[in-house]
Amino acid sequence: MYTIKYVKGWFMASTIKADRSSRRVWVDDGEISPQRSKQLVNYSPDGFNWGYGGSGPAQLSLSQLLPFVSEEDAVHLHQSFKWKFIATLPEGDFKLNSEQIETMRTWIKEQGVEIKVDTNRLSRQ
């Protein structure tokens, strides 16, 4: 299981990075946990993954959306988010910069979904 240190949320982040060997993902200095997303849909008992369109990338996509949109919207959007952003990441380690993160934010806004940054939801990730 992952240590829960997720405080900031990628929506306000300057970097997102991941380590392929451990399948861990960090937003700035805080690690993302798959636990809350698994309570909604448990795609991947092994946790996160990226670089293809499978269950680990779906879990990461859902985890990325949950702090910023309603659970209903996160479930509705996460597969499209996965194919647009998570499946296209390199299969190894990666690091996204603020410009790449802004592209993700813009895409979510274009879907017509209300974005709410709830700090309580962020800290419970």
C-alpha positions as CSV (number, residue, x, y, z in Angstrom):
1,M,0.0,0.0,0.0
2,Y,1.1,3.6,-0.6
3,T,1.9,6.2,1.9
4,I,-0.8,8.9,1.8
5,K,0.9,12.2,1.5
6,Y,-1.3,13.7,-1.2
7,V,-2.0,17.3,-0.1
8,K,-1.8,19.6,-3.1
9,G,-3.4,17.8,-6.0
10,W,-2.2,17.8,-9.6
11,F,-4.6,20.6,-10.6
12,M,-2.3,23.1,-8.8
13,A,0.9,21.1,-9.4
14,S,4.1,22.2,-11.2
15,T,5.2,18.6,-11.8
16,I,3.8,15.0,-11.9
17,K,6.4,12.2,-11.9
18,A,6.3,8.5,-11.7
19,D,8.6,5.6,-11.1
20,R,7.8,2.5,-13.2
21,S,9.5,-0.1,-11.0
22,S,7.5,0.8,-7.9
23,R,4.4,2.0,-9.9
24,R,4.3,5.1,-7.6
25,V,3.2,8.5,-8.7
26,W,4.0,11.9,-7.1
27,V,2.4,15.3,-7.6
28,D,5.1,17.7,-6.7
29,D,6.3,16.2,-3.4
30,G,3.1,14.3,-2.5
31,E,2.5,10.7,-3.4
32,I,-0.9,9.7,-4.9
33,S,-2.7,6.8,-3.3
34,P,-5.1,4.5,-5.3
35,Q,-7.3,3.7,-2.3
36,R,-10.1,6.2,-2.8
37,S,-10.5,5.3,-6.5
38,K,-10.5,1.6,-5.6
39,Q,-13.5,2.2,-3.4
40,L,-15.5,3.3,-6.5
41,V,-14.0,0.9,-9.1
42,N,-11.2,-1.6,-8.3
43,Y,-9.6,-2.0,-11.7
44,S,-6.2,-2.9,-10.6
45,P,-5.3,-4.7,-7.4
46,D,-1.6,-4.0,-8.2
47,G,-2.2,-0.2,-8.3
48,F,-1.2,2.3,-10.9
49,N,0.3,1.9,-14.3
50,W,0.6,4.0,-17.5
51,G,1.7,3.9,-21.1
52,Y,-1.1,1.6,-22.4
53,G,-4.9,1.4,-22.1
54,G,-5.3,-1.2,-19.3
55,S,-6.6,-1.5,-15.8
56,G,-3.6,0.2,-14.0
57,P,-3.9,3.3,-16.2
58,A,-7.7,3.4,-15.6
59,Q,-7.0,3.4,-11.8
60,L,-4.5,6.2,-12.2
61,S,-7.0,8.2,-14.3
62,L,-9.8,7.8,-11.8
63,S,-7.4,8.8,-9.0
64,Q,-6.3,11.9,-10.8
65,L,-9.9,13.1,-11.4
66,L,-11.5,12.4,-8.1
67,P,-10.2,15.4,-6.1
68,F,-11.5,17.9,-8.7
69,V,-14.8,16.7,-10.0
70,S,-17.8,14.8,-8.6
71,E,-17.5,11.1,-8.2
72,E,-20.1,10.7,-11.0
73,D,-18.2,12.9,-13.3
74,A,-14.9,11.2,-12.5
75,V,-16.3,7.8,-13.3
76,H,-17.8,9.2,-16.5
77,L,-14.6,10.9,-17.7
78,H,-11.8,8.7,-16.5
79,Q,-11.7,6.3,-19.5
80,S,-11.5,9.2,-21.9
81,F,-8.9,10.9,-19.7
82,K,-7.0,7.6,-19.7
83,W,-6.8,7.3,-23.5
84,K,-6.1,11.0,-24.0
85,F,-3.3,11.4,-21.3
86,I,-2.4,8.3,-19.3
87,A,-2.2,5.7,-22.1
88,T,0.1,8.0,-24.1
89,L,2.7,8.4,-21.4
90,P,6.0,6.6,-21.9
91,E,5.9,3.1,-20.4
92,G,8.9,3.9,-18.2
93,D,9.5,6.6,-15.6
94,F,7.9,10.0,-16.6
95,K,7.9,13.6,-15.5
96,L,5.2,16.1,-16.6
97,N,5.9,19.8,-16.5
98,S,3.4,22.6,-15.7
99,E,2.6,23.1,-19.4
100,Q,1.6,19.5,-19.9
101,I,-0.5,19.6,-16.7
102,E,-2.2,22.7,-18.0
103,T,-3.2,20.8,-21.1
104,M,-4.9,18.2,-18.9
105,R,-6.7,21.0,-16.9
106,T,-7.9,22.6,-20.2
107,W,-9.2,19.2,-21.5
108,I,-11.3,18.7,-18.3
109,K,-12.8,22.1,-18.6
110,E,-13.6,21.5,-22.2
111,Q,-15.7,18.5,-21.2
112,G,-18.2,20.9,-19.5
113,V,-17.6,19.4,-16.1
114,E,-17.7,21.6,-13.0
115,I,-14.3,21.6,-11.3
116,K,-14.2,21.9,-7.6
117,V,-11.0,21.8,-5.7
118,D,-12.0,20.3,-2.3
119,T,-9.0,20.3,0.1
120,N,-10.8,17.8,2.3
121,R,-10.9,15.4,-0.7
122,L,-7.3,16.1,-1.5
123,S,-6.0,15.2,2.0
124,R,-8.1,11.9,2.1
125,Q,-6.6,10.6,-1.2
